[in-house]
């Protein structure tokens, strides 16, 4: 199965909508998982053996924000929580993407 471009996905989706409006098809339900409500940032950082500054620099976070997250004074935004969960599971993938940017 080949990966579709965004444009191809949009065209396919619009085709589904047109077919639905004509009564020719039923729309399929797509489930989107919700971002994690919390992330143990300090545990992720320690598991990787990085200082706060190293972790912040490596993954593009502000050092102050990282400190606030670890001290539970602030909660990372939704997108940051998602990125942190990816870092937790696949840090090498995130590093590879960031190195190629």
KERO-969520 format. One record per atom (N, C-alpha, C, O): x, y, z; atom name. Coordinates in nm, 3 decimals. Layout:
BEGIN
<node c1="X" c2="Y" c3="Z" site="CA"/>
...
//
This chain:
BEGIN
<node c1="0.085" c2="-0.118" c3="0.000" site="N"/>
<node c1="0.000" c2="0.000" c3="0.000" site="CA"/>
<node c1="0.089" c2="0.124" c3="0.000" site="C"/>
<node c1="0.176" c2="0.138" c3="0.086" site="O"/>
<node c1="0.068" c2="0.213" c3="-0.095" site="N"/>
<node c1="0.149" c2="0.334" c3="-0.103" site="CA"/>
<node c1="0.087" c2="0.443" c3="-0.018" site="C"/>
<node c1="-0.034" c2="0.451" c3="-0.001" site="O"/>
<node c1="0.174" c2="0.526" c3="0.034" site="N"/>
<node c1="0.128" c2="0.636" c3="0.119" site="CA"/>
<node c1="0.073" c2="0.748" c3="0.032" site="C"/>
<node c1="0.135" c2="0.788" c3="-0.067" site="O"/>
<node c1="-0.043" c2="0.799" c3="0.069" site="N"/>
<node c1="-0.105" c2="0.907" c3="-0.006" site="CA"/>
<node c1="-0.049" c2="1.041" c3="0.036" site="C"/>
<node c1="-0.010" c2="1.061" c3="0.151" site="O"/>
<node c1="-0.046" c2="1.134" c3="-0.059" site="N"/>
<node c1="-0.011" c2="1.271" c3="-0.024" site="CA"/>
<node c1="-0.133" c2="1.336" c3="0.041" site="C"/>
<node c1="-0.244" c2="1.283" c3="0.034" site="O"/>
<node c1="-0.111" c2="1.449" c3="0.102" site="N"/>
<node c1="-0.223" c2="1.520" c3="0.165" site="CA"/>
<node c1="-0.329" c2="1.553" c3="0.061" site="C"/>
<node c1="-0.448" c2="1.539" c3="0.086" site="O"/>
<node c1="-0.284" c2="1.598" c3="-0.056" site="N"/>
<node c1="-0.379" c2="1.631" c3="-0.162" site="CA"/>
<node c1="-0.464" c2="1.512" c3="-0.203" site="C"/>
<node c1="-0.585" c2="1.524" c3="-0.223" site="O"/>
<node c1="-0.400" c2="1.395" c3="-0.215" site="N"/>
<node c1="-0.473" c2="1.273" c3="-0.252" site="CA"/>
<node c1="-0.573" c2="1.235" c3="-0.144" site="C"/>
<node c1="-0.684" c2="1.191" c3="-0.174" site="O"/>
<node c1="-0.532" c2="1.251" c3="-0.017" site="N"/>
<node c1="-0.623" c2="1.220" c3="0.094" site="CA"/>
<node c1="-0.745" c2="1.313" c3="0.091" site="C"/>
<node c1="-0.858" c2="1.270" c3="0.113" site="O"/>
<node c1="-0.720" c2="1.441" c3="0.064" site="N"/>
<node c1="-0.831" c2="1.538" c3="0.059" site="CA"/>
<node c1="-0.926" c2="1.507" c3="-0.057" site="C"/>
<node c1="-1.048" c2="1.515" c3="-0.041" site="O"/>
<node c1="-0.870" c2="1.473" c3="-0.172" site="N"/>
<node c1="-0.954" c2="1.438" c3="-0.287" site="CA"/>
<node c1="-1.039" c2="1.315" c3="-0.256" site="C"/>
<node c1="-1.158" c2="1.312" c3="-0.287" site="O"/>
<node c1="-0.977" c2="1.215" c3="-0.196" site="N"/>
<node c1="-1.050" c2="1.094" c3="-0.159" site="CA"/>
<node c1="-1.162" c2="1.126" c3="-0.059" site="C"/>
<node c1="-1.274" c2="1.077" c3="-0.072" site="O"/>
<node c1="-1.129" c2="1.209" c3="0.040" site="N"/>
<node c1="-1.229" c2="1.246" c3="0.141" site="CA"/>
<node c1="-1.346" c2="1.322" c3="0.078" site="C"/>
<node c1="-1.461" c2="1.298" c3="0.113" site="O"/>
<node c1="-1.315" c2="1.412" c3="-0.013" site="N"/>
<node c1="-1.423" c2="1.487" c3="-0.079" site="CA"/>
<node c1="-1.509" c2="1.394" c3="-0.165" site="C"/>
<node c1="-1.630" c2="1.413" c3="-0.175" site="O"/>
<node c1="-1.446" c2="1.295" c3="-0.226" site="N"/>
<node c1="-1.522" c2="1.196" c3="-0.303" site="CA"/>
<node c1="-1.618" c2="1.121" c3="-0.214" site="C"/>
<node c1="-1.731" c2="1.092" c3="-0.253" site="O"/>
<node c1="-1.574" c2="1.087" c3="-0.093" site="N"/>
<node c1="-1.660" c2="1.018" c3="0.004" site="CA"/>
<node c1="-1.778" c2="1.107" c3="0.043" site="C"/>
<node c1="-1.891" c2="1.058" c3="0.055" site="O"/>
<node c1="-1.752" c2="1.236" c3="0.064" site="N"/>
<node c1="-1.859" c2="1.329" c3="0.102" site="CA"/>
<node c1="-1.962" c2="1.341" c3="-0.010" site="C"/>
<node c1="-2.082" c2="1.338" c3="0.015" site="O"/>
<node c1="-1.915" c2="1.354" c3="-0.134" site="N"/>
<node c1="-2.006" c2="1.365" c3="-0.249" site="CA"/>
<node c1="-2.091" c2="1.239" c3="-0.260" site="C"/>
<node c1="-2.213" c2="1.247" c3="-0.278" site="O"/>
<node c1="-2.029" c2="1.122" c3="-0.250" site="N"/>
<node c1="-2.103" c2="0.996" c3="-0.258" site="CA"/>
<node c1="-2.205" c2="0.986" c3="-0.146" site="C"/>
<node c1="-2.316" c2="0.938" c3="-0.167" site="O"/>
<node c1="-2.169" c2="1.032" c3="-0.025" site="N"/>
<node c1="-2.261" c2="1.031" c3="0.089" site="CA"/>
<node c1="-2.380" c2="1.122" c3="0.061" site="C"/>
<node c1="-2.495" c2="1.084" c3="0.085" site="O"/>
<node c1="-2.352" c2="1.242" c3="0.010" site="N"/>
<node c1="-2.460" c2="1.338" c3="-0.018" site="CA"/>
<node c1="-2.556" c2="1.286" c3="-0.125" site="C"/>
<node c1="-2.675" c2="1.319" c3="-0.123" site="O"/>
<node c1="-2.505" c2="1.206" c3="-0.217" site="N"/>
<node c1="-2.588" c2="1.148" c3="-0.322" site="CA"/>
<node c1="-2.661" c2="1.023" c3="-0.274" site="C"/>
<node c1="-2.742" c2="0.966" c3="-0.347" site="O"/>
<node c1="-2.631" c2="0.979" c3="-0.151" site="N"/>
<node c1="-2.692" c2="0.859" c3="-0.097" site="CA"/>
<node c1="-2.628" c2="0.731" c3="-0.149" site="C"/>
<node c1="-2.686" c2="0.623" c3="-0.138" site="O"/>
<node c1="-2.510" c2="0.743" c3="-0.207" site="N"/>
<node c1="-2.442" c2="0.628" c3="-0.267" site="CA"/>
<node c1="-2.347" c2="0.557" c3="-0.171" site="C"/>
<node c1="-2.300" c2="0.447" c3="-0.200" site="O"/>
<node c1="-2.319" c2="0.618" c3="-0.058" site="N"/>
<node c1="-2.224" c2="0.559" c3="0.035" site="CA"/>
<node c1="-2.252" c2="0.607" c3="0.176" site="C"/>
<node c1="-2.316" c2="0.711" c3="0.196" site="O"/>
<node c1="-2.205" c2="0.532" c3="0.272" site="N"/>
<node c1="-2.209" c2="0.573" c3="0.411" site="CA"/>
<node c1="-2.069" c2="0.617" c3="0.450" site="C"/>
<node c1="-1.970" c2="0.560" c3="0.405" site="O"/>
<node c1="-2.062" c2="0.718" c3="0.534" site="N"/>
<node c1="-1.932" c2="0.764" c3="0.580" site="CA"/>
<node c1="-1.880" c2="0.671" c3="0.688" site="C"/>
<node c1="-1.955" c2="0.624" c3="0.773" site="O"/>
<node c1="-1.751" c2="0.645" c3="0.683" site="N"/>
<node c1="-1.689" c2="0.562" c3="0.786" site="CA"/>
<node c1="-1.644" c2="0.652" c3="0.901" site="C"/>
<node c1="-1.601" c2="0.766" c3="0.880" site="O"/>
<node c1="-1.654" c2="0.599" c3="1.019" site="N"/>
<node c1="-1.613" c2="0.674" c3="1.137" site="CA"/>
<node c1="-1.463" c2="0.662" c3="1.154" site="C"/>
<node c1="-1.406" c2="0.554" c3="1.141" site="O"/>
<node c1="-1.399" c2="0.774" c3="1.181" site="N"/>
<node c1="-1.256" c2="0.775" c3="1.206" site="CA"/>
<node c1="-1.233" c2="0.813" c3="1.351" site="C"/>
<node c1="-1.284" c2="0.914" c3="1.398" site="O"/>
<node c1="-1.157" c2="0.732" c3="1.420" site="N"/>
<node c1="-1.132" c2="0.754" c3="1.562" site="CA"/>
<node c1="-0.997" c2="0.821" c3="1.579" site="C"/>
<node c1="-0.895" c2="0.773" c3="1.528" site="O"/>
<node c1="-0.996" c2="0.931" c3="1.650" site="N"/>
<node c1="-0.873" c2="1.002" c3="1.679" site="CA"/>
<node c1="-0.848" c2="0.993" c3="1.828" site="C"/>
<node c1="-0.933" c2="1.033" c3="1.908" site="O"/>
<node c1="-0.733" c2="0.941" c3="1.866" site="N"/>
<node c1="-0.703" c2="0.929" c3="2.008" site="CA"/>
<node c1="-0.669" c2="1.066" c3="2.065" site="C"/>
<node c1="-0.610" c2="1.150" c3="1.997" site="O"/>
<node c1="-0.706" c2="1.085" c3="2.187" site="N"/>
<node c1="-0.682" c2="1.211" c3="2.256" site="CA"/>
<node c1="-0.541" c2="1.211" c3="2.311" site="C"/>
<node c1="-0.488" c2="1.106" c3="2.349" site="O"/>
<node c1="-0.480" c2="1.327" c3="2.316" site="N"/>
<node c1="-0.345" c2="1.339" c3="2.371" site="CA"/>
<node c1="-0.345" c2="1.299" c3="2.518" site="C"/>
<node c1="-0.446" c2="1.314" c3="2.586" site="O"/>
<node c1="-0.233" c2="1.248" c3="2.567" site="N"/>
<node c1="-0.225" c2="1.212" c3="2.709" site="CA"/>
<node c1="-0.249" c2="1.334" c3="2.797" site="C"/>
<node c1="-0.206" c2="1.445" c3="2.764" site="O"/>
<node c1="-0.318" c2="1.312" c3="2.907" site="N"/>
<node c1="-0.348" c2="1.424" c3="2.998" site="CA"/>
<node c1="-0.225" c2="1.468" c3="3.076" site="C"/>
<node c1="-0.213" c2="1.584" c3="3.114" site="O"/>
<node c1="-0.135" c2="1.374" c3="3.101" site="N"/>
<node c1="-0.013" c2="1.409" c3="3.175" site="CA"/>
<node c1="0.104" c2="1.327" c3="3.122" site="C"/>
<node c1="0.087" c2="1.220" c3="3.063" site="O"/>
<node c1="0.222" c2="1.380" c3="3.144" site="N"/>
<node c1="0.345" c2="1.315" c3="3.101" site="CA"/>
<node c1="0.448" c2="1.338" c3="3.211" site="C"/>
<node c1="0.461" c2="1.449" c3="3.261" site="O"/>
<node c1="0.522" c2="1.233" c3="3.248" site="N"/>
<node c1="0.626" c2="1.247" c3="3.349" site="CA"/>
<node c1="0.754" c2="1.289" c3="3.278" site="C"/>
<node c1="0.837" c2="1.206" c3="3.241" site="O"/>
<node c1="0.769" c2="1.420" c3="3.260" site="N"/>
<node c1="0.880" c2="1.475" c3="3.183" site="CA"/>
<node c1="1.013" c2="1.440" c3="3.248" site="C"/>
<node c1="1.107" c2="1.402" c3="3.178" site="O"/>
<node c1="1.023" c2="1.453" c3="3.379" site="N"/>
<node c1="1.149" c2="1.424" c3="3.448" site="CA"/>
<node c1="1.190" c2="1.278" c3="3.428" site="C"/>
<node c1="1.308" c2="1.250" c3="3.408" site="O"/>
<node c1="1.095" c2="1.187" c3="3.434" site="N"/>
<node c1="1.127" c2="1.045" c3="3.416" site="CA"/>
<node c1="1.178" c2="1.018" c3="3.274" site="C"/>
<node c1="1.272" c2="0.941" c3="3.256" site="O"/>
<node c1="1.116" c2="1.081" c3="3.176" site="N"/>
<node c1="1.161" c2="1.063" c3="3.037" site="CA"/>
<node c1="1.304" c2="1.116" c3="3.023" site="C"/>
<node c1="1.390" c2="1.049" c3="2.965" site="O"/>
<node c1="1.329" c2="1.234" c3="3.075" site="N"/>
<node c1="1.461" c2="1.295" c3="3.066" site="CA"/>
<node c1="1.567" c2="1.212" c3="3.137" site="C"/>
<node c1="1.675" c2="1.190" c3="3.083" site="O"/>
<node c1="1.535" c2="1.165" c3="3.257" site="N"/>
<node c1="1.631" c2="1.084" c3="3.333" site="CA"/>
<node c1="1.661" c2="0.952" c3="3.263" site="C"/>
<node c1="1.776" c2="0.907" c3="3.261" site="O"/>
<node c1="1.557" c2="0.890" c3="3.206" site="N"/>
<node c1="1.576" c2="0.763" c3="3.136" site="CA"/>
<node c1="1.673" c2="0.780" c3="3.019" site="C"/>
<node c1="1.747" c2="0.688" c3="2.985" site="O"/>
<node c1="1.671" c2="0.899" c3="2.957" site="N"/>
<node c1="1.762" c2="0.927" c3="2.846" site="CA"/>
<node c1="1.900" c2="0.973" c3="2.893" site="C"/>
<node c1="1.991" c2="0.989" c3="2.813" site="O"/>
<node c1="1.913" c2="0.993" c3="3.026" site="N"/>
<node c1="2.042" c2="1.032" c3="3.082" site="CA"/>
<node c1="2.085" c2="1.174" c3="3.045" site="C"/>
<node c1="2.204" c2="1.200" c3="3.026" site="O"/>
<node c1="1.988" c2="1.265" c3="3.035" site="N"/>
<node c1="2.018" c2="1.401" c3="2.993" site="CA"/>
<node c1="1.989" c2="1.500" c3="3.105" site="C"/>
<node c1="1.897" c2="1.481" c3="3.185" site="O"/>
<node c1="2.069" c2="1.607" c3="3.110" site="N"/>
<node c1="2.039" c2="1.716" c3="3.202" site="CA"/>
<node c1="1.920" c2="1.791" c3="3.146" site="C"/>
<node c1="1.879" c2="1.770" c3="3.031" site="O"/>
<node c1="1.864" c2="1.879" c3="3.227" site="N"/>
<node c1="1.751" c2="1.958" c3="3.179" site="CA"/>
<node c1="1.791" c2="2.039" c3="3.056" site="C"/>
<node c1="1.716" c2="2.044" c3="2.958" site="O"/>
<node c1="1.907" c2="2.102" c3="3.061" site="N"/>
<node c1="1.953" c2="2.185" c3="2.949" site="CA"/>
<node c1="1.975" c2="2.100" c3="2.824" site="C"/>
<node c1="1.936" c2="2.140" c3="2.714" site="O"/>
<node c1="2.037" c2="1.983" c3="2.840" site="N"/>
<node c1="2.061" c2="1.894" c3="2.725" site="CA"/>
<node c1="1.929" c2="1.849" c3="2.662" site="C"/>
<node c1="1.913" c2="1.850" c3="2.540" site="O"/>
<node c1="1.834" c2="1.811" c3="2.747" site="N"/>
<node c1="1.703" c2="1.765" c3="2.698" site="CA"/>
<node c1="1.631" c2="1.877" c3="2.624" site="C"/>
<node c1="1.579" c2="1.857" c3="2.515" site="O"/>
<node c1="1.629" c2="1.995" c3="2.685" site="N"/>
<node c1="1.562" c2="2.111" c3="2.624" site="CA"/>
<node c1="1.626" c2="2.144" c3="2.490" site="C"/>
<node c1="1.555" c2="2.167" c3="2.392" site="O"/>
<node c1="1.757" c2="2.148" c3="2.485" site="N"/>
<node c1="1.827" c2="2.181" c3="2.361" site="CA"/>
<node c1="1.807" c2="2.075" c3="2.254" site="C"/>
<node c1="1.787" c2="2.107" c3="2.137" site="O"/>
<node c1="1.814" c2="1.949" c3="2.293" site="N"/>
<node c1="1.803" c2="1.840" c3="2.196" site="CA"/>
<node c1="1.666" c2="1.835" c3="2.129" site="C"/>
<node c1="1.656" c2="1.808" c3="2.010" site="O"/>
<node c1="1.560" c2="1.863" c3="2.207" site="N"/>
<node c1="1.425" c2="1.848" c3="2.154" site="CA"/>
<node c1="1.352" c2="1.980" c3="2.130" site="C"/>
<node c1="1.234" c2="1.979" c3="2.093" site="O"/>
<node c1="1.420" c2="2.092" c3="2.150" site="N"/>
<node c1="1.361" c2="2.221" c3="2.115" site="CA"/>
<node c1="1.267" c2="2.282" c3="2.217" site="C"/>
<node c1="1.183" c2="2.365" c3="2.182" site="O"/>
<node c1="1.279" c2="2.241" c3="2.342" site="N"/>
<node c1="1.196" c2="2.299" c3="2.447" site="CA"/>
<node c1="1.271" c2="2.413" c3="2.514" site="C"/>
<node c1="1.394" c2="2.416" c3="2.515" site="O"/>
<node c1="1.197" c2="2.507" c3="2.570" site="N"/>
<node c1="1.259" c2="2.611" c3="2.652" site="CA"/>
<node c1="1.298" c2="2.551" c3="2.785" site="C"/>
<node c1="1.223" c2="2.473" c3="2.843" site="O"/>
<node c1="1.415" c2="2.589" c3="2.834" site="N"/>
<node c1="1.464" c2="2.534" c3="2.962" site="CA"/>
<node c1="1.369" c2="2.570" c3="3.076" site="C"/>
<node c1="1.343" c2="2.488" c3="3.163" site="O"/>
<node c1="1.318" c2="2.691" c3="3.076" site="N"/>
<node c1="1.227" c2="2.733" c3="3.183" site="CA"/>
<node c1="1.097" c2="2.653" c3="3.179" site="C"/>
<node c1="1.046" c2="2.611" c3="3.283" site="O"/>
<node c1="1.045" c2="2.632" c3="3.059" site="N"/>
<node c1="0.922" c2="2.552" c3="3.046" site="CA"/>
<node c1="0.946" c2="2.412" c3="3.098" site="C"/>
<node c1="0.862" c2="2.356" c3="3.169" site="O"/>
<node c1="1.060" c2="2.354" c3="3.062" site="N"/>
<node c1="1.093" c2="2.218" c3="3.108" site="CA"/>
<node c1="1.098" c2="2.213" c3="3.260" site="C"/>
<node c1="1.045" c2="2.119" c3="3.320" site="O"/>
<node c1="1.161" c2="2.309" c3="3.322" site="N"/>
<node c1="1.168" c2="2.315" c3="3.468" site="CA"/>
<node c1="1.029" c2="2.327" c3="3.530" site="C"/>
<node c1="0.999" c2="2.260" c3="3.629" site="O"/>
<node c1="0.946" c2="2.410" c3="3.472" site="N"/>
<node c1="0.808" c2="2.426" c3="3.523" site="CA"/>
<node c1="0.729" c2="2.296" c3="3.511" site="C"/>
<node c1="0.654" c2="2.260" c3="3.601" site="O"/>
<node c1="0.747" c2="2.224" c3="3.399" site="N"/>
<node c1="0.678" c2="2.096" c3="3.381" site="CA"/>
<node c1="0.724" c2="1.995" c3="3.485" site="C"/>
<node c1="0.642" c2="1.926" c3="3.546" site="O"/>
<node c1="0.854" c2="1.989" c3="3.505" site="N"/>
<node c1="0.907" c2="1.889" c3="3.599" site="CA"/>
<node c1="0.867" c2="1.919" c3="3.743" site="C"/>
<node c1="0.855" c2="1.827" c3="3.824" site="O"/>
<node c1="0.846" c2="2.044" c3="3.775" site="N"/>
<node c1="0.807" c2="2.082" c3="3.911" site="CA"/>
<node c1="0.655" c2="2.093" c3="3.925" site="C"/>
<node c1="0.604" c2="2.141" c3="4.026" site="O"/>
<node c1="0.583" c2="2.049" c3="3.821" site="N"/>
<node c1="0.436" c2="2.048" c3="3.820" site="CA"/>
<node c1="0.375" c2="2.186" c3="3.843" site="C"/>
<node c1="0.266" c2="2.197" c3="3.899" site="O"/>
<node c1="0.445" c2="2.290" c3="3.800" site="N"/>
<node c1="0.388" c2="2.424" c3="3.809" site="CA"/>
<node c1="0.313" c2="2.459" c3="3.681" site="C"/>
<node c1="0.229" c2="2.549" c3="3.680" site="O"/>
<node c1="0.345" c2="2.387" c3="3.574" site="N"/>
<node c1="0.276" c2="2.403" c3="3.447" site="CA"/>
<node c1="0.260" c2="2.267" c3="3.382" site="C"/>
<node c1="0.338" c2="2.175" c3="3.407" site="O"/>
<node c1="0.157" c2="2.255" c3="3.300" site="N"/>
<node c1="0.135" c2="2.133" c3="3.222" site="CA"/>
<node c1="0.171" c2="2.164" c3="3.078" site="C"/>
<node c1="0.130" c2="2.266" c3="3.024" site="O"/>
<node c1="0.247" c2="2.076" c3="3.014" site="N"/>
<node c1="0.280" c2="2.100" c3="2.874" site="CA"/>
<node c1="0.152" c2="2.110" c3="2.790" site="C"/>
<node c1="0.053" c2="2.044" c3="2.818" site="O"/>
<node c1="0.157" c2="2.194" c3="2.687" site="N"/>
<node c1="0.046" c2="2.204" c3="2.594" site="CA"/>
<node c1="0.025" c2="2.069" c3="2.526" site="C"/>
<node c1="0.112" c2="1.982" c3="2.529" site="O"/>
<node c1="-0.092" c2="2.052" c3="2.466" site="N"/>
<node c1="-0.129" c2="1.926" c3="2.402" site="CA"/>
<node c1="-0.022" c2="1.878" c3="2.305" site="C"/>
<node c1="0.019" c2="1.761" c3="2.310" site="O"/>
<node c1="0.025" c2="1.965" c3="2.216" site="N"/>
<node c1="0.124" c2="1.924" c3="2.116" site="CA"/>
<node c1="0.255" c2="1.884" c3="2.183" site="C"/>
<node c1="0.321" c2="1.790" c3="2.137" site="O"/>
<node c1="0.294" c2="1.953" c3="2.289" site="N"/>
<node c1="0.416" c2="1.917" c3="2.361" site="CA"/>
<node c1="0.401" c2="1.782" c3="2.430" site="C"/>
<node c1="0.495" c2="1.702" c3="2.432" site="O"/>
<node c1="0.282" c2="1.753" c3="2.487" site="N"/>
<node c1="0.258" c2="1.623" c3="2.550" site="CA"/>
<node c1="0.270" c2="1.510" c3="2.448" site="C"/>
<node c1="0.325" c2="1.404" c3="2.477" site="O"/>
<node c1="0.217" c2="1.535" c3="2.328" site="N"/>
<node c1="0.225" c2="1.433" c3="2.223" site="CA"/>
<node c1="0.372" c2="1.411" c3="2.186" site="C"/>
<node c1="0.417" c2="1.297" c3="2.176" site="O"/>
<node c1="0.446" c2="1.520" c3="2.164" site="N"/>
<node c1="0.588" c2="1.507" c3="2.130" site="CA"/>
<node c1="0.664" c2="1.436" c3="2.242" site="C"/>
<node c1="0.748" c2="1.351" c3="2.214" site="O"/>
<node c1="0.635" c2="1.470" c3="2.365" site="N"/>
<node c1="0.704" c2="1.405" c3="2.478" site="CA"/>
<node c1="0.677" c2="1.254" c3="2.481" site="C"/>
<node c1="0.767" c2="1.176" c3="2.511" site="O"/>
<node c1="0.554" c2="1.213" c3="2.450" site="N"/>
<node c1="0.523" c2="1.070" c3="2.446" site="CA"/>
<node c1="0.598" c2="1.001" c3="2.331" site="C"/>
<node c1="0.641" c2="0.887" c3="2.346" site="O"/>
<node c1="0.614" c2="1.069" c3="2.220" site="N"/>
<node c1="0.692" c2="1.012" c3="2.109" site="CA"/>
<node c1="0.839" c2="1.001" c3="2.151" site="C"/>
<node c1="0.904" c2="0.900" c3="2.125" site="O"/>
<node c1="0.891" c2="1.105" c3="2.216" site="N"/>
<node c1="1.029" c2="1.101" c3="2.266" site="CA"/>
<node c1="1.046" c2="0.986" c3="2.363" site="C"/>
<node c1="1.147" c2="0.916" c3="2.361" site="O"/>
<node c1="0.948" c2="0.965" c3="2.448" site="N"/>
<node c1="0.953" c2="0.856" c3="2.546" site="CA"/>
<node c1="0.964" c2="0.720" c3="2.477" site="C"/>
<node c1="1.040" c2="0.634" c3="2.521" site="O"/>
<node c1="0.889" c2="0.700" c3="2.369" site="N"/>
<node c1="0.885" c2="0.571" c3="2.301" site="CA"/>
<node c1="0.993" c2="0.556" c3="2.194" site="C"/>
<node c1="1.049" c2="0.448" c3="2.177" site="O"/>
<node c1="1.021" c2="0.665" c3="2.121" site="N"/>
<node c1="1.111" c2="0.656" c3="2.006" site="CA"/>
<node c1="1.201" c2="0.780" c3="1.997" site="C"/>
<node c1="1.191" c2="0.856" c3="1.900" site="O"/>
<node c1="1.288" c2="0.800" c3="2.096" site="N"/>
<node c1="1.371" c2="0.921" c3="2.093" site="CA"/>
<node c1="1.460" c2="0.928" c3="1.970" site="C"/>
<node c1="1.487" c2="1.037" c3="1.919" site="O"/>
<node c1="1.505" c2="0.813" c3="1.922" site="N"/>
<node c1="1.593" c2="0.812" c3="1.805" site="CA"/>
<node c1="1.522" c2="0.862" c3="1.680" site="C"/>
<node c1="1.584" c2="0.925" c3="1.594" site="O"/>
<node c1="1.393" c2="0.835" c3="1.669" site="N"/>
<node c1="1.317" c2="0.882" c3="1.553" site="CA"/>
<node c1="1.304" c2="1.034" c3="1.555" site="C"/>
<node c1="1.319" c2="1.100" c3="1.452" site="O"/>
<node c1="1.277" c2="1.089" c3="1.673" site="N"/>
<node c1="1.263" c2="1.234" c3="1.685" site="CA"/>
<node c1="1.397" c2="1.300" c3="1.655" site="C"/>
<node c1="1.402" c2="1.401" c3="1.585" site="O"/>
<node c1="1.505" c2="1.244" c3="1.708" site="N"/>
<node c1="1.638" c2="1.300" c3="1.683" site="CA"/>
<node c1="1.671" c2="1.295" c3="1.534" site="C"/>
<node c1="1.727" c2="1.390" c3="1.480" site="O"/>
<node c1="1.639" c2="1.186" c3="1.469" site="N"/>
<node c1="1.666" c2="1.172" c3="1.326" site="CA"/>
<node c1="1.591" c2="1.278" c3="1.245" site="C"/>
<node c1="1.647" c2="1.338" c3="1.153" site="O"/>
<node c1="1.465" c2="1.300" c3="1.279" site="N"/>
<node c1="1.385" c2="1.401" c3="1.209" site="CA"/>
<node c1="1.442" c2="1.540" c3="1.233" site="C"/>
<node c1="1.454" c2="1.620" c3="1.140" site="O"/>
<node c1="1.478" c2="1.570" c3="1.357" site="N"/>
<node c1="1.530" c2="1.702" c3="1.388" site="CA"/>
<node c1="1.666" c2="1.726" c3="1.325" site="C"/>
<node c1="1.696" c2="1.839" c3="1.286" site="O"/>
<node c1="1.749" c2="1.623" c3="1.313" site="N"/>
<node c1="1.880" c2="1.637" c3="1.249" site="CA"/>
<node c1="1.868" c2="1.664" c3="1.100" site="C"/>
<node c1="1.953" c2="1.731" c3="1.042" site="O"/>
<node c1="1.762" c2="1.613" c3="1.038" site="N"/>
<node c1="1.746" c2="1.630" c3="0.894" site="CA"/>
<node c1="1.675" c2="1.761" c3="0.858" site="C"/>
<node c1="1.663" c2="1.796" c3="0.741" site="O"/>
<node c1="1.629" c2="1.832" c3="0.960" site="N"/>
<node c1="1.554" c2="1.957" c3="0.934" site="CA"/>
<node c1="1.647" c2="2.070" c3="0.894" site="C"/>
<node c1="1.601" c2="2.181" c3="0.868" site="O"/>
//
